[in-house]
Amino acid sequence: MINNLKLAFRTLFRSPFVTVIAVLSLALGIGANSAIYSLVDQMLLRPLPVLEPDRLVNLGAPGPNPGSQNCGQAGACDVVFSYPMFRDLEAAHTAFSGVAAHPFGANISYKNQTLNGDAMMVSGSYFGVLGLHPALGRLFTVDDDQTIGGHFVVVLSYAYWETKLGANPNVINDRIIVNGQTMTIIGVASKDFEGTTLGVTPNVFVPITMRREMLPGRDRFQNRRAYWAYLFARLKPGVSMAQARSAVNAVYRPIINDVGAPLQTGMSPQTMVKFKAKEITLEDGRRGQSTVHGETQSPLTLLFSITAVVLLIACANIANLLLARAAGRTTEMAVRLSLGATRRQLLAQLLTESVLLALLGGIVSLFVAHLTLGLLAGLLPSARANAMHFELRTNVVLFAAALSLGTGFLFGLFPALQSTRPDLVSTLRAGAGKLAGARTAARFRTSLVTAQIPGAAAEVAILRGSSSGNDVNVQGFEGGPDVNMNSRVNAVGPGYFRTLGEPVLSGREFTAADVAGAPLVALVNEAFAKKFNLGRDAVGKFMSFDRKDSLNVQIVGLIKDAKYPGVISRLDPNLPVERLTTMTVQVKENVYLDRMISILSAAFAALATLLAAVGLYGVLAYSVAQRTREIGVRMALGADAGSVRMMVLRQVGFMTLIGTTTGIAVALAVGRAAKSPLFQLDGNDPLVFIASAVALALVALGAGYLPARRASRVDPMQALRYE
């Protein structure tokens, strides 16, 4: 083995051109794959750093959900529960044992250090269910969330404690202000724990019973038609998911039928049947609760597929280069076979060389992966980037190593088999001089190359992906059974629509006079007016969010429809401000996945084209070298330089035509498959296909020009003496 390794090093250094091209090609391919794998691992694969994460399950209750819903990045609106339902399930001692409310923007002040960031409201059982231990002090227990509004305690995240408080061990029992409320620090969470919602890194954790104090106006603790809590549980030892589902629904169904059903008004008998038949669903909770999992699965799968194609192109290039190099080693292989070396020994030697080449490429790929991760960090919005890790972690390095070994065998096997054919000595003795240029190898090389040619305040931030809804009653509109009376609701400040440049179609905007204690007023958009048959006469009508007979909110303005789910100065360092950002940044954050896919796809496509050009150049250069004698004969018989160049370029044209035709067919299929994540864009634009075909043809002709030019300069006399 040591001798094989020494010989492999000497062989690689004897052909530096092949070695450098191979190492760089592999570095680009493996580096790109490793960088995307890092994202896939963090967003789709990695479990929470908690005790036995495979025992965690997320709860949902799809079906009719009338009332108000507050949902965000932790999950869709059909998986949130009411606070009373959480307490009912908790008291029943089923397999259910934990709850986490969705995160919220928090203004945190500690000894004149102010930070606007994320916080999370959790139950007293939250840390216990996860099996976590504190890094300092203690974590919440069930005693910390028994009284609504009565637990002014907080647990810090390890990152906030370390970076903002200097890892001060004396912070326990210090005071910290969260959204204007003075809280007592009781502990610091474990080092690697960053919450249970991917994409949101809480700085602090507060008891769920402090929701009213953290978010004034959001009480609704006793309202069973107010859904806002995300629930998860840990399966008890020996309990399967099916058993847990049966146990929790045995508690849930009577509550839905005996307590929840009588609270529903205006519901048809058919919908009531569906409501009473609702069941709690359980899903794998090892990765926590986050909409990021669903949002990124298709894009990251697409990017991973693209980088895999790039790596395959790199492997095809290196296989071509190794086949070309084998032509210069025919004598060596023949001599070693004639001296008694076995084919197995030669295969081991050649595979050692290819694996060593791949490992060298893998080492350089770590640098490429580091640069690519830096690029990815720049493409992601700051909130997402802060929740991700862009350094080369151990698992990424191991992935690159495994990929290097695998590709070493992949691109090295066929050239090794071809170079050690049993008829090697007889072929050499026959003087054909075409060992590595045999028809099988030539067809393989050609096939490889051909295959490569393919400013205002708002409770719910605009385009943030969060939303809040509530059933409404509108003057003059009779609902009736099963009529959807729900509307998305946002609380905004004076000048909000003027700041956004959205005109008020009729009536007025909110002013400084619309304060607490003043008559309740609202603005509605065109969609609201159409849904409730108000038309252009919405201004002056009354509505309500509670009883139908109250109608205590007057509509004072009508605005145009605009998207909002998916700017204030610091007047007071302790003033609660939720997720301060500019509209430009907010829009960029809303489309970060589209931007990332577009930029990375374009970059990887350019890289694939470059590698294809290198591979085409390699196979043509080798083909010209193998046909030197034939070219000499042609020129001795009167062929001029132009006809020789055309002969080589015709070969380029043939491979380009076949490759482009096949590539377009594949692209048409991929375009149809990828149309859903393209957001109404045409995945089969004919202009794009034409432009791509022209670009590939130009690249192919450019790659073939130098070999064609070299062929046209062959000296007939020297060519006839060749071999």
C-alpha distance (Angstrom), angle and dihedral (degrees) to the residues before:
residue distance angle dihedral
M1 . . .
I2 3.82 . .
N3 3.81 90.7 .
N4 3.81 90.7 50.5
L5 3.78 89.7 51.0
K6 3.81 93.5 49.6
L7 3.80 91.6 48.4
A8 3.81 90.1 47.1
F9 3.81 91.4 55.5
R10 3.81 91.6 48.9
T11 3.81 91.5 48.6
L12 3.79 93.4 50.4
F13 3.80 93.0 49.2
R14 3.83 91.1 48.9
S15 3.81 89.9 62.3
P16 3.83 104.0 38.8
F17 3.82 94.7 165.1
V18 3.80 92.7 59.1
T19 3.80 91.5 42.1
V20 3.82 96.1 50.0
I21 3.83 94.2 45.3
A22 3.80 91.4 46.9
V23 3.80 94.5 47.2
L24 3.81 93.1 47.9
S25 3.82 92.8 46.1
L26 3.78 91.8 50.4
A27 3.80 92.7 43.4
L28 3.79 90.4 55.9
G29 3.80 94.0 45.4
I30 3.81 98.1 43.0
G31 3.82 92.9 39.4
A32 3.81 92.7 53.7
N33 3.81 91.5 47.5
S34 3.80 92.6 47.5
A35 3.81 92.7 51.0
I36 3.81 93.2 50.6
Y37 3.80 90.0 43.8
S38 3.80 87.9 57.2
L39 3.82 89.3 58.5
V40 3.81 93.1 42.9
D41 3.79 90.2 50.6
Q42 3.80 93.8 50.2
M43 3.80 98.0 41.2
L44 3.80 103.2 33.7
L45 3.80 112.1 15.3
R46 3.79 115.3 27.9
P47 3.82 115.4 96.3
L48 3.78 123.1 -142.4
P49 3.83 114.8 -82.3
V50 3.79 91.9 -113.3
L51 3.79 138.3 110.1
E52 3.83 112.1 -65.0
P53 3.82 96.5 -21.6
D54 3.81 91.1 -172.2
R55 3.83 88.0 71.6
L56 3.82 92.4 61.4
V57 3.81 120.8 101.1
N58 3.81 132.1 -174.1
L59 3.79 119.1 -135.8
G60 3.79 127.9 -139.1
A61 3.81 136.8 168.1
P62 3.83 109.6 -159.7
G63 3.77 119.3 -170.6
P64 3.81 136.7 68.0
N65 3.79 107.3 -3.5
P66 3.83 107.2 175.0
G67 3.78 118.1 179.6
S68 3.80 130.4 44.3
Q69 3.80 126.5 -26.1
N70 3.77 129.7 -166.5
C71 3.77 111.3 -170.5
G72 3.77 136.7 160.0
Q73 3.77 144.2 155.2
A74 3.79 94.2 -31.3
G75 3.80 91.9 72.5
A76 3.79 150.2 -49.5
C77 3.79 123.1 -54.5
D78 3.81 92.7 -106.5
V79 3.80 93.5 66.1
V80 3.81 99.5 55.9
F81 3.80 122.0 104.4
S82 3.78 135.0 -156.9
Y83 3.79 119.2 -105.1
P84 3.84 93.6 -117.3
M85 3.81 90.1 53.2
F86 3.80 90.1 52.2
R87 3.79 91.2 52.9
D88 3.82 91.4 46.6
L89 3.78 92.2 53.1
E90 3.79 92.2 43.2
A91 3.80 92.3 52.3
A92 3.80 92.2 49.9
H93 3.83 91.9 67.7
T94 3.78 94.5 -135.5
A95 3.81 123.0 147.8
F96 3.81 86.0 -76.2
S97 3.78 111.2 102.2
G98 3.81 115.2 149.6
V99 3.78 144.7 51.7
A100 3.81 136.9 -171.7
A101 3.79 124.7 -174.9
H102 3.78 118.2 -144.7
P103 3.81 117.0 -83.7
F104 3.78 121.6 -98.0
G105 3.77 136.8 -161.6
A106 3.76 111.3 -96.3
N107 3.78 135.7 -168.0
I108 3.80 105.6 -145.0
S109 3.80 123.2 -168.1
Y110 3.81 124.5 -176.0
K111 3.79 120.2 170.5
N112 3.82 92.5 -26.2
Q113 3.82 92.4 -46.1
T114 3.80 106.3 123.2
L115 3.80 125.8 -166.6
N116 3.79 132.7 176.6
G117 3.78 107.6 -151.1
D118 3.78 145.9 117.2
A119 3.77 128.4 -57.1
M120 3.78 131.9 -179.3
M121 3.78 132.0 -143.4
V122 3.78 112.2 -142.7
S123 3.77 138.9 173.3
G124 3.77 122.5 -108.1
S125 3.81 88.8 -106.2
Y126 3.82 93.5 53.8
F127 3.81 100.1 96.7
G128 3.79 92.7 36.0
V129 3.80 93.1 54.4
L130 3.80 89.3 51.0
G131 3.79 90.6 50.3
L132 3.81 93.7 -126.4
H133 3.78 129.3 158.5
P134 3.81 125.6 -153.2
A135 3.76 123.6 -105.9
L136 3.79 87.1 -150.1
G137 3.80 134.8 5.5
R138 3.79 114.5 -12.8
L139 3.80 139.8 -52.5
F140 3.81 128.9 -126.9
T141 3.79 119.7 -70.2
V142 3.80 130.6 -171.0
D143 3.80 87.9 -88.9
D144 3.81 90.4 66.4
D145 3.82 97.6 66.5
Q146 3.81 106.5 38.5
T147 3.82 99.3 103.0
I148 3.79 121.3 54.5
G149 3.80 108.5 -123.6
G150 3.79 92.9 -0.2
H151 3.82 107.1 99.5
F152 3.80 112.2 78.8
V153 3.80 94.8 177.6
V154 3.78 131.3 119.3
V155 3.82 139.0 -167.0
L156 3.81 117.3 -147.7
S157 3.78 125.0 -140.3
Y158 3.78 114.0 -116.2
A159 3.82 92.1 -120.3
Y160 3.83 92.9 53.3
W161 3.81 91.7 45.9
E162 3.80 92.3 48.4
T163 3.81 100.9 42.0
K164 3.81 102.8 32.0
L165 3.79 102.3 29.0
G166 3.79 97.9 35.6
A167 3.82 92.5 -118.2
N168 3.81 87.5 -74.7
P169 3.84 107.4 -177.0
N170 3.82 90.8 -157.0
V171 3.82 96.3 67.4
I172 3.79 93.2 98.3
N173 3.83 109.8 113.3
D174 3.82 90.9 11.5
R175 3.79 118.3 131.8
I176 3.81 122.9 -109.6
I177 3.82 128.1 179.6
V178 3.80 116.8 -132.3
N179 3.83 116.0 -177.3
G180 3.78 90.5 -22.2
Q181 3.82 95.4 -48.9
T182 3.80 120.9 115.3
M183 3.80 108.4 -129.6
T184 3.81 133.7 -178.4
I185 3.81 118.4 -123.4
I186 3.81 108.8 -129.1
G187 3.80 101.9 168.1
V188 3.80 153.2 -17.6
A189 3.82 122.2 -114.1
S190 3.82 121.8 -122.0
K191 3.79 117.9 -75.2
D192 3.80 102.4 -107.0
F193 3.80 97.2 38.1
E194 3.81 113.8 105.6
G195 3.78 101.4 166.5
T196 3.78 132.1 -83.6
T197 3.80 98.7 -86.4
L198 3.79 114.2 82.0
G199 3.79 110.9 -135.6
V200 3.80 94.2 28.7
T201 3.79 120.4 83.7
P202 3.82 109.4 -169.7
N203 3.77 117.9 -146.4
V204 3.79 92.6 -162.1
F205 3.80 139.3 15.9
V206 3.81 121.3 -143.8
P207 3.83 130.8 -175.6
I208 3.78 115.0 -88.2
T209 3.80 89.9 -126.1
M210 3.83 88.9 67.5
R211 3.82 93.1 66.8
R212 3.79 93.6 111.7
E213 3.80 91.8 52.3
M214 3.80 93.6 45.7
L215 3.82 95.2 44.2
P216 3.81 109.9 25.5
G217 3.78 112.2 -144.4
R218 3.79 93.9 26.8
D219 3.77 101.4 99.6
R220 3.80 108.7 124.5
F221 3.79 93.7 137.3
Q222 3.80 93.0 140.8
N223 3.80 98.2 37.1
R224 3.80 111.3 104.4
R225 3.81 90.1 -168.6
A226 3.82 92.2 59.1
Y227 3.81 109.5 88.8
W228 3.81 117.7 -168.5
A229 3.82 112.2 123.4
Y230 3.81 124.9 96.1
L231 3.79 112.6 -148.2
F232 3.78 132.8 -155.5
A233 3.78 133.5 168.7
R234 3.76 143.2 -163.9
L235 3.78 116.8 -125.7
K236 3.77 113.5 -123.5
P237 3.82 116.8 -117.6
G238 3.77 110.7 -77.1
V239 3.82 93.7 10.9
S240 3.82 116.0 122.4
M241 3.78 123.8 -147.8
A242 3.82 90.4 -108.8
Q243 3.80 91.7 52.8
A244 3.80 91.5 47.4
R245 3.82 90.9 49.6
S246 3.77 90.8 52.4
A247 3.80 92.7 47.2
V248 3.79 96.6 48.7
N249 3.82 93.2 45.9
A250 3.79 90.2 51.7
V251 3.81 84.9 65.3
Y252 3.81 97.6 35.2
R253 3.82 99.9 52.5
P254 3.83 97.2 59.0
I255 3.81 90.4 48.3
I256 3.81 91.7 50.4
N257 3.80 92.7 47.0
D258 3.80 101.4 38.5
V259 3.81 102.0 31.7
G260 3.79 109.1 17.2
A261 3.80 101.1 41.7
P262 3.86 96.9 57.5
L263 3.82 88.7 55.2
Q264 3.81 93.4 60.2
T265 3.81 115.3 95.9
G266 3.78 129.4 -172.4
M267 3.79 92.4 20.5
S268 3.81 120.8 141.6
P269 3.82 119.7 -127.8
Q270 3.81 90.0 -110.4
T271 3.81 93.3 54.1
M272 3.80 91.0 43.0
V273 3.79 88.7 57.6
K274 3.81 89.2 53.6
F275 3.81 91.4 46.3
K276 3.80 92.5 52.3
A277 3.80 90.8 46.6
K278 3.82 93.6 56.0
E279 3.79 115.5 127.8
I280 3.77 134.6 -167.5
T281 3.78 113.4 -108.9
L282 3.80 124.8 -151.8
E283 3.80 124.0 -149.2
D284 3.78 134.5 178.6
G285 3.80 106.9 -75.6
R286 3.79 101.6 -178.0
R287 3.82 91.4 110.0
G288 3.79 95.3 45.3
Q289 3.79 126.2 -124.2
S290 3.79 119.6 -51.2
T291 3.80 141.3 132.6
V292 3.82 87.1 -140.8
H293 3.80 90.3 80.3
G294 3.79 92.5 62.1
E295 3.81 95.5 36.4
T296 3.79 95.2 53.9
Q297 3.80 103.0 36.2
S298 3.81 97.5 87.1
P299 3.84 96.6 38.2
L300 3.79 93.8 47.8
T301 3.80 91.9 45.2
L302 3.79 88.0 52.3
L303 3.80 92.8 49.1
F304 3.80 91.9 46.0
S305 3.82 89.1 52.5
I306 3.80 91.2 50.6
T307 3.80 93.1 50.8
A308 3.81 89.4 47.2
V309 3.82 88.7 56.6
V310 3.81 89.5 49.4
L311 3.81 89.8 53.0
L312 3.81 92.0 48.0
I313 3.81 89.3 52.8
A314 3.79 89.7 51.0
C315 3.82 90.0 50.1
A316 3.80 90.8 49.2
N317 3.80 90.1 51.7
I318 3.77 93.0 51.3
A319 3.80 92.1 46.4
N320 3.81 87.1 54.7
L321 3.79 92.0 48.7
L322 3.81 92.0 48.8
L323 3.80 91.1 49.6
A324 3.79 89.5 50.4
R325 3.78 91.4 48.8
A326 3.79 90.1 49.5
A327 3.81 88.4 66.7
G328 3.78 89.2 67.8
R329 3.79 92.5 48.5
T330 3.81 99.3 54.6
T331 3.77 92.6 106.5
E332 3.80 92.1 47.8
M333 3.81 92.8 51.3
A334 3.81 92.2 44.9
V335 3.80 93.2 49.9
R336 3.79 93.1 47.6
L337 3.80 91.5 49.4
S338 3.80 91.7 47.4
L339 3.81 90.4 50.5
G340 3.79 91.3 57.3
A341 3.79 104.9 -90.0
T342 3.79 112.0 147.4
R343 3.77 123.8 -128.5
R344 3.81 88.5 -117.6
Q345 3.80 90.5 58.3
L346 3.79 92.0 49.5
L347 3.82 91.3 47.4
A348 3.81 89.7 51.6
Q349 3.81 90.4 51.0
L350 3.80 94.7 48.2
L351 3.80 93.2 44.8
T352 3.81 89.4 49.4
E353 3.81 87.8 55.8
S354 3.81 93.0 49.3
V355 3.81 93.7 45.8
L356 3.81 90.8 47.5
L357 3.80 88.4 51.0
A358 3.80 89.6 50.5
L359 3.81 93.0 48.7
L360 3.80 90.7 51.6
G361 3.80 87.5 51.2
G362 3.80 89.3 47.8
I363 3.80 91.6 54.5
V364 3.80 91.8 51.7
S365 3.83 89.0 43.6
L366 3.80 90.2 67.5
F367 3.80 88.4 65.4
V368 3.84 89.9 48.3
A369 3.81 90.4 48.2
H370 3.81 90.4 50.6
L371 3.81 91.2 52.9
T372 3.81 91.8 45.4
L373 3.79 92.0 51.0
G374 3.80 88.5 51.0
L375 3.80 88.4 53.9
L376 3.80 90.5 49.2
A377 3.80 90.9 51.0
G378 3.79 88.7 55.6
L379 3.80 92.4 50.2
L380 3.79 95.8 51.3
P381 3.81 121.5 79.7
S382 3.78 114.2 -104.2
A383 3.80 93.8 -107.9
R384 3.81 91.6 54.7
A385 3.80 93.9 39.8
N386 3.81 91.8 52.7
A387 3.80 89.3 55.0
M388 3.81 93.3 51.5
H389 3.79 134.4 70.4
F390 3.79 117.6 -130.6
E391 3.76 100.3 -179.8
L392 3.81 124.1 102.2
R393 3.77 102.1 -93.4
T394 3.79 122.6 -165.7
N395 3.80 94.6 -100.0
V396 3.82 91.1 53.5
V397 3.82 91.3 51.4
L398 3.81 90.1 48.7
F399 3.81 89.8 49.1
A400 3.81 90.3 52.4
A401 3.82 90.4 48.9
A402 3.81 92.9 50.0
L403 3.80 90.5 46.8
S404 3.80 90.4 50.5
L405 3.80 93.0 52.7
G406 3.79 92.3 45.4
T407 3.79 94.7 49.2
G408 3.82 90.3 45.3
F409 3.78 89.7 62.0
L410 3.82 92.5 38.2
F411 3.79 98.4 56.9
G412 3.81 95.6 30.3
L413 3.78 101.7 51.8
F414 3.81 101.9 72.7
P415 3.83 95.7 43.4
A416 3.82 88.9 48.4
L417 3.81 92.4 50.4
Q418 3.79 91.3 45.0
S419 3.81 93.4 48.7
T420 3.81 94.3 50.9
R421 3.82 101.1 46.3
P422 3.80 113.0 156.3
D423 3.83 90.9 -122.0
L424 3.81 91.3 55.8
V425 3.84 95.9 112.9
S426 3.80 94.8 46.1
T427 3.78 90.8 46.8
L428 3.79 91.0 50.8
R429 3.82 91.6 45.5
A430 3.80 89.2 52.9
G431 3.82 87.6 61.5
A432 3.75 94.4 -132.8
G433 3.76 91.1 143.1
K434 3.80 89.3 -156.3
L435 3.74 102.6 99.8
A436 3.78 99.1 131.8
G437 3.77 89.5 30.2
A438 3.76 95.8 60.9
R439 3.77 116.0 137.6
T440 3.79 94.7 -102.8
A441 3.80 93.1 51.7
A442 3.79 91.9 42.0
R443 3.80 92.4 52.0
F444 3.81 89.6 46.8
R445 3.81 93.0 51.1
T446 3.79 92.6 46.5
S447 3.80 91.2 48.0
L448 3.80 91.0 50.9
V449 3.79 92.8 52.3
T450 3.81 93.8 43.3
A451 3.80 91.0 52.0
Q452 3.82 91.1 55.5
I453 3.88 94.8 60.5
P454 4.05 89.9 85.0
G455 46.33 129.6 101.7
A456 4.01 117.1 -171.2
A457 3.82 139.1 74.3
A458 3.80 122.1 -105.4
E459 3.78 135.3 164.5
V460 3.82 92.3 -138.5
A461 3.82 111.1 40.8
I462 3.79 117.5 -127.3
L463 3.81 115.6 -101.7
R464 3.80 89.1 -1.4
G465 3.78 96.0 128.2
S466 3.82 92.2 -118.1
S467 3.78 125.7 107.6
S468 3.77 141.4 178.0
G469 3.78 125.6 -151.7
N470 3.79 140.0 -178.7
D471 3.80 140.1 177.3
V472 3.81 111.2 -103.1
N473 3.79 136.7 -163.3
V474 3.81 116.8 -143.8
Q475 3.79 128.7 -162.7
G476 3.81 111.5 -104.1
F477 3.81 95.2 9.9
E478 3.78 119.0 111.7
G479 3.77 111.5 -158.3
G480 3.75 107.6 -164.8
P481 3.80 127.1 -176.8
D482 3.79 116.8 -31.8
V483 3.81 93.8 1.0
N484 3.80 108.9 144.0
M485 3.80 105.0 -119.2
N486 3.80 95.3 168.8
S487 3.79 122.8 117.5
R488 3.80 133.6 -179.5
V489 3.80 108.8 -111.2
N490 3.79 132.3 -158.7
A491 3.80 130.4 177.1
V492 3.82 111.6 -141.7
G493 3.78 137.3 176.0
P494 3.82 133.3 -119.3
G495 3.80 115.0 -67.5
Y496 3.81 92.1 19.2
F497 3.81 97.4 132.2
R498 3.80 93.4 37.9
T499 3.82 88.4 55.5
L500 3.80 90.8 51.7
G501 3.78 92.5 46.6
E502 3.82 91.6 -118.3
P503 3.82 111.2 144.0
V504 3.80 122.3 -135.5
L505 3.82 104.8 -123.7
S506 3.78 94.1 -157.6
G507 3.78 137.5 -6.8
R508 3.79 120.4 15.8
E509 3.78 143.3 -60.5
F510 3.80 124.8 -114.2
T511 3.79 115.6 -76.3
A512 3.79 136.9 -165.9
A513 3.81 88.1 -92.6
D514 3.82 91.5 66.9
V515 3.79 95.3 87.0
A516 3.79 136.3 134.9
G517 3.79 109.4 -61.3
A518 3.81 94.0 27.8
P519 3.83 121.4 106.1
L520 3.78 111.3 -71.3
V521 3.82 113.5 -104.9
A522 3.80 136.9 176.8
L523 3.79 141.8 -172.7
V524 3.80 119.5 -140.0
N525 3.78 131.6 -164.6
E526 3.79 130.7 -129.1
A527 3.80 92.7 -96.1
F528 3.82 90.3 56.0
A529 3.80 91.7 47.9
K530 3.80 91.0 49.8
K531 3.80 94.3 45.8
F532 3.82 92.8 52.6
N533 3.84 96.4 37.5
L534 3.80 95.0 -112.9
G535 3.78 97.8 129.5
R536 3.81 114.6 178.8
D537 3.82 90.6 -29.6
A538 3.82 94.6 75.3
V539 3.81 94.5 112.8
G540 3.80 110.5 94.6
K541 3.80 96.2 22.1
F542 3.80 121.0 119.1
M543 3.79 132.1 -128.6
S544 3.80 139.6 170.1
F545 3.79 141.4 -155.1
D546 3.77 97.1 -146.6
R547 3.81 128.4 29.4
K548 3.78 121.0 17.5
D549 3.80 92.3 -132.3
S550 3.79 95.5 55.0
L551 3.88 102.1 64.3
N552 3.80 89.0 171.8
V553 3.83 100.3 156.5
Q554 3.81 119.1 81.9
I555 3.82 120.8 -150.3
V556 3.82 106.2 -129.7
G557 3.81 101.2 170.0
L558 3.82 145.2 27.4
I559 3.82 119.8 -147.8
K560 3.79 136.3 -176.9
D561 3.80 121.5 -94.7
A562 3.81 115.4 -94.2
K563 3.80 137.8 164.6
Y564 3.78 116.5 -103.9
P565 3.84 113.6 154.5
G566 3.44 117.3 70.6
V567 17.50 70.4 58.9
I568 3.40 139.9 69.0
S569 3.84 135.1 133.6
R570 3.78 121.9 -123.4
L571 3.76 100.0 -100.5
D572 3.79 92.2 161.4
P573 3.83 127.3 16.5
N574 3.80 89.1 -136.8
L575 3.81 96.0 46.3
P576 3.84 110.9 123.3
V577 3.80 108.3 -117.3
E578 3.80 120.3 174.8
R579 3.81 116.0 -140.0
L580 3.79 101.5 -31.9
T581 3.81 110.2 -146.5
T582 3.79 142.1 135.5
M583 3.79 122.4 -103.6
T584 3.82 91.4 -115.1
V585 3.79 91.4 55.6
Q586 3.80 91.0 43.6
V587 3.81 92.4 54.5
K588 3.82 90.8 48.2
E589 3.79 90.4 50.6
N590 3.79 90.8 50.0
V591 3.82 92.7 56.3
Y592 3.80 98.6 34.4
L593 3.81 93.0 119.0
D594 3.80 92.0 53.1
R595 3.81 91.6 48.4
M596 3.79 92.9 46.2
I597 3.81 93.5 49.4
S598 3.79 92.7 46.1
I599 3.81 96.3 48.3
L600 3.79 96.0 41.7
S601 3.80 93.7 43.7
A602 3.79 90.3 51.7
A603 3.81 91.7 46.7
F604 3.80 93.5 48.4
A605 3.81 91.3 45.0
A606 3.81 89.7 53.6
L607 3.80 89.5 48.0
A608 3.81 91.4 49.8
T609 3.81 90.3 50.0
L610 3.80 91.0 50.3
L611 3.80 91.6 49.9
A612 3.80 90.8 47.1
A613 3.80 89.4 53.1
V614 3.82 90.5 50.6
G615 3.79 90.4 49.5
L616 3.79 92.5 48.0
Y617 3.78 91.2 49.9
G618 3.79 91.0 49.4
V619 3.78 96.2 51.1
L620 3.82 93.0 44.4
A621 3.79 93.1 47.4
Y622 3.78 89.4 51.1
S623 3.81 92.1 44.4
V624 3.81 90.5 53.4
A625 3.81 90.4 49.0
Q626 3.80 90.7 51.0
R627 3.80 92.5 47.8
T628 3.81 95.3 47.6
R629 3.81 92.4 112.3
E630 3.81 92.4 47.1
I631 3.81 91.4 48.4
G632 3.82 90.1 49.4
V633 3.80 91.1 53.1
R634 3.81 91.5 49.0
M635 3.80 91.9 50.5
A636 3.80 92.3 44.9
L637 3.81 87.6 55.0
G638 3.79 91.8 53.5
A639 3.82 107.4 -84.2
D640 3.81 111.3 147.0
A641 3.81 128.6 -140.1
G642 3.81 92.6 -100.0
S643 3.81 94.1 56.5
V644 3.82 90.9 48.5
R645 3.81 90.9 51.5
M646 3.79 90.1 49.0
M647 3.82 90.1 51.1
V648 3.80 90.7 57.3
L649 3.80 93.9 41.1
R650 3.82 90.4 50.6
Q651 3.80 87.0 59.0
V652 3.81 88.3 50.9
G653 3.79 90.9 48.8
F654 3.79 92.8 49.9
M655 3.80 93.6 51.2
T656 3.81 91.2 43.7
L657 3.81 92.2 50.3
I658 3.79 94.0 49.6
G659 3.80 93.2 42.6
T660 3.81 94.8 46.5
T661 3.81 93.4 46.8
T662 3.77 91.8 49.7
G663 3.80 91.3 43.6
I664 3.80 93.1 52.3
A665 3.80 90.7 50.3
V666 3.79 90.6 51.6
A667 3.82 91.5 44.0
L668 3.81 90.7 53.4
A669 3.80 90.1 54.8
V670 3.80 93.0 44.5
G671 3.81 90.8 46.6
R672 3.78 91.1 56.7
A673 3.80 92.0 46.1
A674 3.81 92.5 47.8
K675 3.80 96.2 45.2
S676 3.81 94.8 99.3
P677 3.84 95.6 62.0
L678 3.83 90.1 43.1
F679 3.83 91.3 76.5
Q680 3.82 100.1 -131.0
L681 3.80 94.2 -36.9
D682 3.78 118.1 134.3
G683 3.79 110.3 -105.7
N684 3.82 91.6 -167.2
D685 3.80 104.2 49.8
P686 3.86 107.1 165.5
L687 3.82 92.4 -149.4
V688 3.79 90.1 56.6
F689 3.80 91.5 50.8
I690 3.80 92.1 48.7
A691 3.80 92.2 47.9
S692 3.81 90.8 47.5
A693 3.81 92.5 49.7
V694 3.81 91.5 49.6
A695 3.81 91.9 47.1
L696 3.80 92.1 49.9
A697 3.80 91.3 47.7
L698 3.80 90.9 52.8
V699 3.81 91.4 47.6
A700 3.81 91.0 48.8
L701 3.81 93.1 48.6
G702 3.79 89.9 47.7
A703 3.80 90.8 51.2
G704 3.81 91.4 47.5
Y705 3.79 97.5 45.8
L706 3.82 97.7 79.7
P707 3.84 95.0 49.4
A708 3.82 89.2 45.8
R709 3.79 91.3 49.9
R710 3.81 90.8 47.9
A711 3.80 90.8 50.4
S712 3.81 91.6 52.3
R713 3.83 90.2 56.3
V714 3.81 96.8 55.2
D715 3.83 113.5 132.2
P716 3.86 106.2 -128.7
M717 3.82 93.9 -145.6
Q718 3.80 93.7 50.6
A719 3.80 90.5 44.3
L720 3.80 92.1 53.6
R721 3.80 89.2 53.3
Y722 3.84 90.4 49.3
E723 3.81 110.8 126.4
